[in-house]
């Protein structure tokens, strides 16, 4: 079991208005073991079987099909480690808790496990290889925020 913390993000639509979907009203709670990298966040991702992903798929056939494809490819940690990192934008954006002007896209991603933490993460590509692979594929920014002691 890993030690970490939960962080709740408010969710908006693309215009910046509060998200209207009933499942998004309470925001998105993510689990992290690296809260020190939050300023390097460039996306949030939820598991294919996360309650928000399930709710969004009820009225979005594209999301439903993506969720089904994720379930077919396996959800064990070993299977996900070897699989190509894939994601689908939800149309929702997470508001950075310390900089309300920063909003990052929320994806459904095949490499996020529902059984780990909250089934939701914030992606920090500069400090996590899986997040970096995902960010490169979807052309998301990379913000380094933690430097080695001798790199100053």
Rosetta constraint file for C-alpha pairs under 8 A:
AtomPair CA 2 CA 33 HARMONIC 7.26 0.50
AtomPair CA 3 CA 33 HARMONIC 6.15 0.50
AtomPair CA 4 CA 31 HARMONIC 6.80 0.50
AtomPair CA 4 CA 32 HARMONIC 5.37 0.50
AtomPair CA 4 CA 33 HARMONIC 4.08 0.50
AtomPair CA 4 CA 34 HARMONIC 7.20 0.50
AtomPair CA 4 CA 35 HARMONIC 7.85 0.50
AtomPair CA 5 CA 31 HARMONIC 5.69 0.50
AtomPair CA 5 CA 32 HARMONIC 5.59 0.50
AtomPair CA 5 CA 33 HARMONIC 6.45 0.50
AtomPair CA 5 CA 35 HARMONIC 7.36 0.50
AtomPair CA 6 CA 29 HARMONIC 6.34 0.50
AtomPair CA 6 CA 30 HARMONIC 5.47 0.50
AtomPair CA 6 CA 31 HARMONIC 4.50 0.50
AtomPair CA 6 CA 32 HARMONIC 6.43 0.50
AtomPair CA 6 CA 118 HARMONIC 8.00 0.50
AtomPair CA 7 CA 29 HARMONIC 5.49 0.50
AtomPair CA 7 CA 30 HARMONIC 5.36 0.50
AtomPair CA 7 CA 31 HARMONIC 6.49 0.50
AtomPair CA 7 CA 32 HARMONIC 7.85 0.50
AtomPair CA 8 CA 27 HARMONIC 6.46 0.50
AtomPair CA 8 CA 28 HARMONIC 5.44 0.50
AtomPair CA 8 CA 29 HARMONIC 4.17 0.50
AtomPair CA 8 CA 30 HARMONIC 6.32 0.50
AtomPair CA 8 CA 97 HARMONIC 7.90 0.50
AtomPair CA 9 CA 27 HARMONIC 5.40 0.50
AtomPair CA 9 CA 28 HARMONIC 5.09 0.50
AtomPair CA 9 CA 29 HARMONIC 6.26 0.50
AtomPair CA 9 CA 30 HARMONIC 7.86 0.50
AtomPair CA 9 CA 94 HARMONIC 5.64 0.50
AtomPair CA 9 CA 95 HARMONIC 5.80 0.50
AtomPair CA 9 CA 96 HARMONIC 6.75 0.50
AtomPair CA 9 CA 97 HARMONIC 6.37 0.50
AtomPair CA 10 CA 18 HARMONIC 7.86 0.50
AtomPair CA 10 CA 26 HARMONIC 7.24 0.50
AtomPair CA 10 CA 27 HARMONIC 4.43 0.50
AtomPair CA 10 CA 28 HARMONIC 6.51 0.50
AtomPair CA 10 CA 94 HARMONIC 5.79 0.50
AtomPair CA 10 CA 95 HARMONIC 5.43 0.50
AtomPair CA 10 CA 97 HARMONIC 7.95 0.50
AtomPair CA 11 CA 18 HARMONIC 6.18 0.50
AtomPair CA 11 CA 19 HARMONIC 5.53 0.50
AtomPair CA 11 CA 24 HARMONIC 6.48 0.50
AtomPair CA 11 CA 25 HARMONIC 7.41 0.50
AtomPair CA 11 CA 27 HARMONIC 5.17 0.50
AtomPair CA 11 CA 28 HARMONIC 6.91 0.50
AtomPair CA 11 CA 92 HARMONIC 6.33 0.50
AtomPair CA 11 CA 93 HARMONIC 5.43 0.50
AtomPair CA 11 CA 94 HARMONIC 4.71 0.50
AtomPair CA 11 CA 95 HARMONIC 6.13 0.50
AtomPair CA 12 CA 16 HARMONIC 5.22 0.50
AtomPair CA 12 CA 17 HARMONIC 5.28 0.50
AtomPair CA 12 CA 18 HARMONIC 4.29 0.50
AtomPair CA 12 CA 19 HARMONIC 4.25 0.50
AtomPair CA 12 CA 20 HARMONIC 7.98 0.50
AtomPair CA 12 CA 92 HARMONIC 5.71 0.50
AtomPair CA 12 CA 93 HARMONIC 5.12 0.50
AtomPair CA 12 CA 94 HARMONIC 6.48 0.50
AtomPair CA 12 CA 95 HARMONIC 7.26 0.50
AtomPair CA 13 CA 17 HARMONIC 5.64 0.50
AtomPair CA 13 CA 18 HARMONIC 6.29 0.50
AtomPair CA 13 CA 19 HARMONIC 5.09 0.50
AtomPair CA 13 CA 20 HARMONIC 7.77 0.50
AtomPair CA 13 CA 91 HARMONIC 6.34 0.50
AtomPair CA 13 CA 92 HARMONIC 4.96 0.50
AtomPair CA 13 CA 93 HARMONIC 6.00 0.50
AtomPair CA 14 CA 91 HARMONIC 6.55 0.50
AtomPair CA 14 CA 92 HARMONIC 6.61 0.50
AtomPair CA 14 CA 93 HARMONIC 6.78 0.50
AtomPair CA 16 CA 93 HARMONIC 7.92 0.50
AtomPair CA 18 CA 25 HARMONIC 7.89 0.50
AtomPair CA 19 CA 24 HARMONIC 6.08 0.50
AtomPair CA 19 CA 25 HARMONIC 6.42 0.50
AtomPair CA 19 CA 92 HARMONIC 6.96 0.50
AtomPair CA 20 CA 24 HARMONIC 6.93 0.50
AtomPair CA 20 CA 25 HARMONIC 6.69 0.50
AtomPair CA 21 CA 25 HARMONIC 6.61 0.50
AtomPair CA 21 CA 56 HARMONIC 7.96 0.50
AtomPair CA 23 CA 51 HARMONIC 7.78 0.50
AtomPair CA 23 CA 52 HARMONIC 5.75 0.50
AtomPair CA 23 CA 55 HARMONIC 6.35 0.50
AtomPair CA 23 CA 56 HARMONIC 7.75 0.50
AtomPair CA 24 CA 28 HARMONIC 7.15 0.50
AtomPair CA 24 CA 52 HARMONIC 6.93 0.50
AtomPair CA 27 CA 94 HARMONIC 7.98 0.50
AtomPair CA 28 CA 94 HARMONIC 7.58 0.50
AtomPair CA 28 CA 120 HARMONIC 7.68 0.50
AtomPair CA 29 CA 118 HARMONIC 6.76 0.50
AtomPair CA 29 CA 120 HARMONIC 6.82 0.50
AtomPair CA 30 CA 117 HARMONIC 7.54 0.50
AtomPair CA 30 CA 118 HARMONIC 5.77 0.50
AtomPair CA 30 CA 119 HARMONIC 7.20 0.50
AtomPair CA 30 CA 120 HARMONIC 4.67 0.50
AtomPair CA 30 CA 121 HARMONIC 4.86 0.50
AtomPair CA 30 CA 122 HARMONIC 6.66 0.50
AtomPair CA 31 CA 117 HARMONIC 5.26 0.50
AtomPair CA 31 CA 118 HARMONIC 5.66 0.50
AtomPair CA 31 CA 119 HARMONIC 7.62 0.50
AtomPair CA 31 CA 120 HARMONIC 6.41 0.50
AtomPair CA 31 CA 121 HARMONIC 5.81 0.50
AtomPair CA 31 CA 122 HARMONIC 7.98 0.50
AtomPair CA 32 CA 117 HARMONIC 7.78 0.50
AtomPair CA 32 CA 121 HARMONIC 6.60 0.50
AtomPair CA 32 CA 122 HARMONIC 7.54 0.50
AtomPair CA 34 CA 38 HARMONIC 7.63 0.50
AtomPair CA 36 CA 146 HARMONIC 7.89 0.50
AtomPair CA 37 CA 41 HARMONIC 7.02 0.50
AtomPair CA 37 CA 124 HARMONIC 6.67 0.50
AtomPair CA 37 CA 127 HARMONIC 7.55 0.50
AtomPair CA 37 CA 145 HARMONIC 6.23 0.50
AtomPair CA 37 CA 146 HARMONIC 6.86 0.50
AtomPair CA 38 CA 122 HARMONIC 7.62 0.50
AtomPair CA 38 CA 124 HARMONIC 7.20 0.50
AtomPair CA 39 CA 143 HARMONIC 7.61 0.50
AtomPair CA 39 CA 145 HARMONIC 6.59 0.50
AtomPair CA 40 CA 124 HARMONIC 5.23 0.50
AtomPair CA 40 CA 125 HARMONIC 7.41 0.50
AtomPair CA 40 CA 126 HARMONIC 6.96 0.50
AtomPair CA 40 CA 142 HARMONIC 7.00 0.50
AtomPair CA 40 CA 143 HARMONIC 4.65 0.50
AtomPair CA 40 CA 144 HARMONIC 5.88 0.50
AtomPair CA 40 CA 145 HARMONIC 5.64 0.50
AtomPair CA 41 CA 104 HARMONIC 7.82 0.50
AtomPair CA 41 CA 122 HARMONIC 6.11 0.50
AtomPair CA 41 CA 123 HARMONIC 5.35 0.50
AtomPair CA 41 CA 124 HARMONIC 4.49 0.50
AtomPair CA 41 CA 125 HARMONIC 7.39 0.50
AtomPair CA 41 CA 142 HARMONIC 7.97 0.50
AtomPair CA 41 CA 143 HARMONIC 7.22 0.50
AtomPair CA 42 CA 104 HARMONIC 5.76 0.50
AtomPair CA 42 CA 105 HARMONIC 7.68 0.50
AtomPair CA 42 CA 122 HARMONIC 7.62 0.50
AtomPair CA 42 CA 123 HARMONIC 5.96 0.50
AtomPair CA 42 CA 124 HARMONIC 6.15 0.50
AtomPair CA 42 CA 125 HARMONIC 7.35 0.50
AtomPair CA 42 CA 135 HARMONIC 7.97 0.50
AtomPair CA 42 CA 140 HARMONIC 6.51 0.50
AtomPair CA 42 CA 141 HARMONIC 6.00 0.50
AtomPair CA 42 CA 142 HARMONIC 6.74 0.50
AtomPair CA 42 CA 143 HARMONIC 7.55 0.50
AtomPair CA 43 CA 94 HARMONIC 7.89 0.50
AtomPair CA 43 CA 104 HARMONIC 4.92 0.50
AtomPair CA 43 CA 105 HARMONIC 5.19 0.50
AtomPair CA 43 CA 106 HARMONIC 5.99 0.50
AtomPair CA 43 CA 107 HARMONIC 7.46 0.50
AtomPair CA 43 CA 122 HARMONIC 5.91 0.50
AtomPair CA 43 CA 123 HARMONIC 5.09 0.50
AtomPair CA 43 CA 124 HARMONIC 7.49 0.50
AtomPair CA 43 CA 140 HARMONIC 7.66 0.50
AtomPair CA 44 CA 94 HARMONIC 7.01 0.50
AtomPair CA 44 CA 104 HARMONIC 6.84 0.50
AtomPair CA 44 CA 105 HARMONIC 6.31 0.50
AtomPair CA 44 CA 106 HARMONIC 4.67 0.50
AtomPair CA 44 CA 107 HARMONIC 6.23 0.50
AtomPair CA 44 CA 120 HARMONIC 7.23 0.50
AtomPair CA 44 CA 121 HARMONIC 5.61 0.50
AtomPair CA 44 CA 122 HARMONIC 4.20 0.50
AtomPair CA 44 CA 123 HARMONIC 5.48 0.50
AtomPair CA 45 CA 106 HARMONIC 5.45 0.50
AtomPair CA 45 CA 107 HARMONIC 4.61 0.50
AtomPair CA 45 CA 108 HARMONIC 5.43 0.50
AtomPair CA 45 CA 109 HARMONIC 5.75 0.50
AtomPair CA 45 CA 112 HARMONIC 7.02 0.50
AtomPair CA 45 CA 120 HARMONIC 5.64 0.50
AtomPair CA 45 CA 121 HARMONIC 5.41 0.50
AtomPair CA 45 CA 122 HARMONIC 6.35 0.50
AtomPair CA 45 CA 123 HARMONIC 7.04 0.50
AtomPair CA 46 CA 50 HARMONIC 6.19 0.50
AtomPair CA 46 CA 52 HARMONIC 7.96 0.50
AtomPair CA 46 CA 53 HARMONIC 7.19 0.50
AtomPair CA 46 CA 106 HARMONIC 7.49 0.50
AtomPair CA 46 CA 107 HARMONIC 6.31 0.50
AtomPair CA 46 CA 108 HARMONIC 4.88 0.50
AtomPair CA 46 CA 109 HARMONIC 5.96 0.50
AtomPair CA 46 CA 112 HARMONIC 6.11 0.50
AtomPair CA 46 CA 114 HARMONIC 7.89 0.50
AtomPair CA 46 CA 119 HARMONIC 5.78 0.50
AtomPair CA 46 CA 120 HARMONIC 4.24 0.50
AtomPair CA 46 CA 121 HARMONIC 6.49 0.50
AtomPair CA 47 CA 53 HARMONIC 7.32 0.50
AtomPair CA 47 CA 108 HARMONIC 5.90 0.50
AtomPair CA 47 CA 109 HARMONIC 5.79 0.50
AtomPair CA 47 CA 110 HARMONIC 6.47 0.50
AtomPair CA 47 CA 111 HARMONIC 7.30 0.50
AtomPair CA 47 CA 112 HARMONIC 4.70 0.50
AtomPair CA 47 CA 113 HARMONIC 5.47 0.50
AtomPair CA 47 CA 114 HARMONIC 5.37 0.50
AtomPair CA 47 CA 119 HARMONIC 5.35 0.50
AtomPair CA 47 CA 120 HARMONIC 6.30 0.50
AtomPair CA 48 CA 53 HARMONIC 5.94 0.50
AtomPair CA 48 CA 54 HARMONIC 7.46 0.50
AtomPair CA 48 CA 67 HARMONIC 5.15 0.50
AtomPair CA 48 CA 70 HARMONIC 6.57 0.50
AtomPair CA 48 CA 71 HARMONIC 7.47 0.50
AtomPair CA 48 CA 108 HARMONIC 5.79 0.50
AtomPair CA 48 CA 109 HARMONIC 6.42 0.50
AtomPair CA 48 CA 110 HARMONIC 6.40 0.50
AtomPair CA 48 CA 112 HARMONIC 7.68 0.50
AtomPair CA 48 CA 114 HARMONIC 7.73 0.50
AtomPair CA 49 CA 53 HARMONIC 6.26 0.50
AtomPair CA 49 CA 54 HARMONIC 6.15 0.50
AtomPair CA 49 CA 67 HARMONIC 7.28 0.50
AtomPair CA 49 CA 114 HARMONIC 6.41 0.50
AtomPair CA 50 CA 54 HARMONIC 6.27 0.50
AtomPair CA 50 CA 114 HARMONIC 6.06 0.50
AtomPair CA 50 CA 119 HARMONIC 6.04 0.50
AtomPair CA 50 CA 120 HARMONIC 7.66 0.50
AtomPair CA 51 CA 55 HARMONIC 6.09 0.50
AtomPair CA 52 CA 56 HARMONIC 6.09 0.50
AtomPair CA 53 CA 57 HARMONIC 6.12 0.50
AtomPair CA 53 CA 63 HARMONIC 7.72 0.50
AtomPair CA 53 CA 67 HARMONIC 7.81 0.50
AtomPair CA 53 CA 108 HARMONIC 6.69 0.50
AtomPair CA 54 CA 58 HARMONIC 6.66 0.50
AtomPair CA 54 CA 64 HARMONIC 7.79 0.50
AtomPair CA 55 CA 59 HARMONIC 7.89 0.50
AtomPair CA 56 CA 60 HARMONIC 6.34 0.50
AtomPair CA 56 CA 63 HARMONIC 7.08 0.50
AtomPair CA 56 CA 90 HARMONIC 7.66 0.50
AtomPair CA 57 CA 61 HARMONIC 6.37 0.50
AtomPair CA 57 CA 62 HARMONIC 7.62 0.50
AtomPair CA 57 CA 63 HARMONIC 5.05 0.50
AtomPair CA 57 CA 64 HARMONIC 4.51 0.50
AtomPair CA 57 CA 67 HARMONIC 7.88 0.50
AtomPair CA 58 CA 64 HARMONIC 7.13 0.50
AtomPair CA 60 CA 64 HARMONIC 6.30 0.50
AtomPair CA 61 CA 65 HARMONIC 6.09 0.50
AtomPair CA 62 CA 66 HARMONIC 6.26 0.50
AtomPair CA 63 CA 67 HARMONIC 6.12 0.50
AtomPair CA 63 CA 88 HARMONIC 7.19 0.50
AtomPair CA 63 CA 90 HARMONIC 7.70 0.50
AtomPair CA 64 CA 68 HARMONIC 6.25 0.50
AtomPair CA 65 CA 69 HARMONIC 6.24 0.50
AtomPair CA 66 CA 70 HARMONIC 6.29 0.50
AtomPair CA 66 CA 88 HARMONIC 7.19 0.50
AtomPair CA 67 CA 71 HARMONIC 6.34 0.50
AtomPair CA 67 CA 108 HARMONIC 7.99 0.50
AtomPair CA 68 CA 72 HARMONIC 6.33 0.50
AtomPair CA 69 CA 73 HARMONIC 6.43 0.50
AtomPair CA 70 CA 74 HARMONIC 6.89 0.50
AtomPair CA 70 CA 75 HARMONIC 7.63 0.50
AtomPair CA 70 CA 110 HARMONIC 5.66 0.50
AtomPair CA 71 CA 75 HARMONIC 6.56 0.50
AtomPair CA 73 CA 79 HARMONIC 7.67 0.50
AtomPair CA 74 CA 79 HARMONIC 5.87 0.50
AtomPair CA 74 CA 80 HARMONIC 7.04 0.50
AtomPair CA 75 CA 79 HARMONIC 6.36 0.50
AtomPair CA 75 CA 80 HARMONIC 6.22 0.50
AtomPair CA 75 CA 110 HARMONIC 7.94 0.50
AtomPair CA 75 CA 113 HARMONIC 7.11 0.50
AtomPair CA 76 CA 80 HARMONIC 6.18 0.50
AtomPair CA 77 CA 81 HARMONIC 6.06 0.50
AtomPair CA 77 CA 113 HARMONIC 7.63 0.50
AtomPair CA 78 CA 82 HARMONIC 6.60 0.50
AtomPair CA 79 CA 83 HARMONIC 6.16 0.50
AtomPair CA 80 CA 84 HARMONIC 7.89 0.50
AtomPair CA 80 CA 110 HARMONIC 7.06 0.50
AtomPair CA 80 CA 111 HARMONIC 5.40 0.50
AtomPair CA 81 CA 111 HARMONIC 7.30 0.50
AtomPair CA 85 CA 109 HARMONIC 7.32 0.50
AtomPair CA 85 CA 110 HARMONIC 6.38 0.50
AtomPair CA 85 CA 111 HARMONIC 6.23 0.50
AtomPair CA 85 CA 130 HARMONIC 7.59 0.50
AtomPair CA 85 CA 133 HARMONIC 7.00 0.50
AtomPair CA 85 CA 134 HARMONIC 5.82 0.50
AtomPair CA 86 CA 109 HARMONIC 5.74 0.50
AtomPair CA 86 CA 110 HARMONIC 5.65 0.50
AtomPair CA 86 CA 111 HARMONIC 7.52 0.50
AtomPair CA 86 CA 134 HARMONIC 7.16 0.50
AtomPair CA 87 CA 107 HARMONIC 5.83 0.50
AtomPair CA 87 CA 108 HARMONIC 5.38 0.50
AtomPair CA 87 CA 109 HARMONIC 4.22 0.50
AtomPair CA 87 CA 110 HARMONIC 6.38 0.50
AtomPair CA 87 CA 134 HARMONIC 7.90 0.50
AtomPair CA 88 CA 107 HARMONIC 5.22 0.50
AtomPair CA 88 CA 108 HARMONIC 5.19 0.50
AtomPair CA 88 CA 109 HARMONIC 6.57 0.50
AtomPair CA 89 CA 105 HARMONIC 6.94 0.50
AtomPair CA 89 CA 106 HARMONIC 6.08 0.50
AtomPair CA 89 CA 107 HARMONIC 4.34 0.50
AtomPair CA 89 CA 108 HARMONIC 6.42 0.50
AtomPair CA 90 CA 105 HARMONIC 7.75 0.50
AtomPair CA 90 CA 106 HARMONIC 5.89 0.50
AtomPair CA 90 CA 107 HARMONIC 5.47 0.50
AtomPair CA 90 CA 108 HARMONIC 6.72 0.50
AtomPair CA 91 CA 105 HARMONIC 7.27 0.50
AtomPair CA 91 CA 106 HARMONIC 7.12 0.50
AtomPair CA 92 CA 105 HARMONIC 6.14 0.50
AtomPair CA 92 CA 106 HARMONIC 5.53 0.50
AtomPair CA 93 CA 103 HARMONIC 5.72 0.50
AtomPair CA 93 CA 104 HARMONIC 5.18 0.50
AtomPair CA 93 CA 105 HARMONIC 4.42 0.50
AtomPair CA 93 CA 106 HARMONIC 5.33 0.50
AtomPair CA 94 CA 103 HARMONIC 5.36 0.50
AtomPair CA 94 CA 104 HARMONIC 5.27 0.50
AtomPair CA 94 CA 105 HARMONIC 6.36 0.50
AtomPair CA 94 CA 106 HARMONIC 6.45 0.50
AtomPair CA 95 CA 99 HARMONIC 7.71 0.50
AtomPair CA 95 CA 100 HARMONIC 5.82 0.50
AtomPair CA 95 CA 101 HARMONIC 7.46 0.50
AtomPair CA 95 CA 102 HARMONIC 6.02 0.50
AtomPair CA 95 CA 103 HARMONIC 4.54 0.50
AtomPair CA 95 CA 104 HARMONIC 6.69 0.50
AtomPair CA 96 CA 100 HARMONIC 5.50 0.50
AtomPair CA 96 CA 101 HARMONIC 7.47 0.50
AtomPair CA 96 CA 102 HARMONIC 5.49 0.50
AtomPair CA 96 CA 103 HARMONIC 5.98 0.50
AtomPair CA 96 CA 104 HARMONIC 7.55 0.50
AtomPair CA 112 CA 119 HARMONIC 6.37 0.50
AtomPair CA 112 CA 120 HARMONIC 6.81 0.50
AtomPair CA 112 CA 121 HARMONIC 7.46 0.50
AtomPair CA 113 CA 119 HARMONIC 5.47 0.50
AtomPair CA 113 CA 120 HARMONIC 7.89 0.50
AtomPair CA 114 CA 118 HARMONIC 6.55 0.50
AtomPair CA 114 CA 119 HARMONIC 3.83 0.50
AtomPair CA 114 CA 120 HARMONIC 7.42 0.50
AtomPair CA 115 CA 119 HARMONIC 6.32 0.50
AtomPair CA 123 CA 128 HARMONIC 7.98 0.50
AtomPair CA 123 CA 131 HARMONIC 5.47 0.50
AtomPair CA 124 CA 128 HARMONIC 6.25 0.50
AtomPair CA 124 CA 131 HARMONIC 5.98 0.50
AtomPair CA 124 CA 132 HARMONIC 7.42 0.50
AtomPair CA 124 CA 142 HARMONIC 7.34 0.50
AtomPair CA 124 CA 143 HARMONIC 7.56 0.50
AtomPair CA 125 CA 129 HARMONIC 6.74 0.50
AtomPair CA 125 CA 130 HARMONIC 7.52 0.50
AtomPair CA 125 CA 131 HARMONIC 4.49 0.50
AtomPair CA 125 CA 132 HARMONIC 3.97 0.50
AtomPair CA 125 CA 133 HARMONIC 7.65 0.50
AtomPair CA 125 CA 134 HARMONIC 7.87 0.50
AtomPair CA 125 CA 135 HARMONIC 6.32 0.50
AtomPair CA 125 CA 141 HARMONIC 7.99 0.50
AtomPair CA 125 CA 142 HARMONIC 5.55 0.50
AtomPair CA 125 CA 143 HARMONIC 7.34 0.50
AtomPair CA 126 CA 131 HARMONIC 7.90 0.50
AtomPair CA 126 CA 132 HARMONIC 6.46 0.50
AtomPair CA 126 CA 142 HARMONIC 5.57 0.50
AtomPair CA 126 CA 143 HARMONIC 5.92 0.50
AtomPair CA 126 CA 144 HARMONIC 4.97 0.50
AtomPair CA 126 CA 145 HARMONIC 7.64 0.50
AtomPair CA 127 CA 131 HARMONIC 7.92 0.50
AtomPair CA 127 CA 132 HARMONIC 7.76 0.50
AtomPair CA 127 CA 144 HARMONIC 7.17 0.50
AtomPair CA 127 CA 146 HARMONIC 7.81 0.50
AtomPair CA 128 CA 132 HARMONIC 6.12 0.50
AtomPair CA 129 CA 133 HARMONIC 6.15 0.50
AtomPair CA 130 CA 134 HARMONIC 6.26 0.50
AtomPair CA 131 CA 135 HARMONIC 6.00 0.50
AtomPair CA 132 CA 136 HARMONIC 6.05 0.50
AtomPair CA 132 CA 142 HARMONIC 7.71 0.50
AtomPair CA 133 CA 137 HARMONIC 6.31 0.50
AtomPair CA 134 CA 138 HARMONIC 6.28 0.50
AtomPair CA 135 CA 139 HARMONIC 5.58 0.50
AtomPair CA 135 CA 140 HARMONIC 4.62 0.50
AtomPair CA 135 CA 141 HARMONIC 6.85 0.50
AtomPair CA 135 CA 142 HARMONIC 7.43 0.50
AtomPair CA 136 CA 140 HARMONIC 6.35 0.50
AtomPair CA 147 CA 151 HARMONIC 6.32 0.50
AtomPair CA 147 CA 152 HARMONIC 7.42 0.50
AtomPair CA 148 CA 152 HARMONIC 7.64 0.50
